[in-house]
Amino acid sequence: MHIIPAIDIIDGKCVRLTQGDYKTKKEYDSDPLNVAKMFEDAGVRRLHLVDLDGARNKKLVNIKVLERIAAKTNLFIDYGGGIRTDRDLKLVFGAGASQVTGGSVAVKDPRMFERWLLDFGQEQIILGADVIDRKIAVNGWLEKTELPLHNFLEDYLQKSAKYVICTDVSRDGLLQGPAFNLYREVINYYPELYLIASGGVSCLEDVHELARIGVEGVIIGKALYEGKIKLADLEIYFNQ
């Protein structure tokens, strides 16, 4: 299982939100590159980088942060937030992202997202499945749809999607534990998916339980920033 620390960006700074509420913003570092280097120095290989300004404004905003981190580290970066067009996608890959996560565009423009899967390949395009009450949420979690998670996954599985980041928004940033039952259910129904769990990780035991469940990766945010989990305690996963 891969450990994937998260860096969320607002105004070029490293922040965290609670349940996707922009009013709960807490700044952790004015320069995300410092944080990325700290992760890399600890042995981390992957990074989940999210442009929260981009997600909210529906356009790329903090791509310069991606450029700096990609240029100054060797981290394998997946990038999301504000990617709405073919040009956006090419800019993000050109700036150094190894993978791109698309959630809102997969809902709003499924034909375009399907084309991205075909043109760039399932190894580079991640399906973002953010859920509230098991319904898909978009635009930085500001908009809840009536689209059930299972319908969403079933549809894109048939369109060759492989990588999925599934976030239970109700748990994100609360440090109260991940949606274990949700992930068990997804793995049971769609064992061929490369499932990355996100939201609610609060302690080392949460990480171990996600590994036992069988998720392929886990995104960790606030638990690292608040010292609830130490990077040194995660070393057993770094070479996977």
Secondary structure, DSSP 8 states (H G I E B T S, - for coil): -EEEEEEEEETTEEEEEETTEEEEEEEEES-HHHHHHHHHHTT--EEEEEEHHHHHHTS---HHHHHHHHHH---EEEEESS--SHHHHHHHHHTT-SEEEESHHHHH-HHHHHHHHHHH-TTTEEEEEEEETTEEEETTTTEEEEEEHHHHHHHHHTTT--EEEEEETTTTTS-S---HHHHHHHHHH-TTSEEEEES---SHHHHHHHHHHT-SEEEE-HHHHTTSS-GGGGHHHHT-
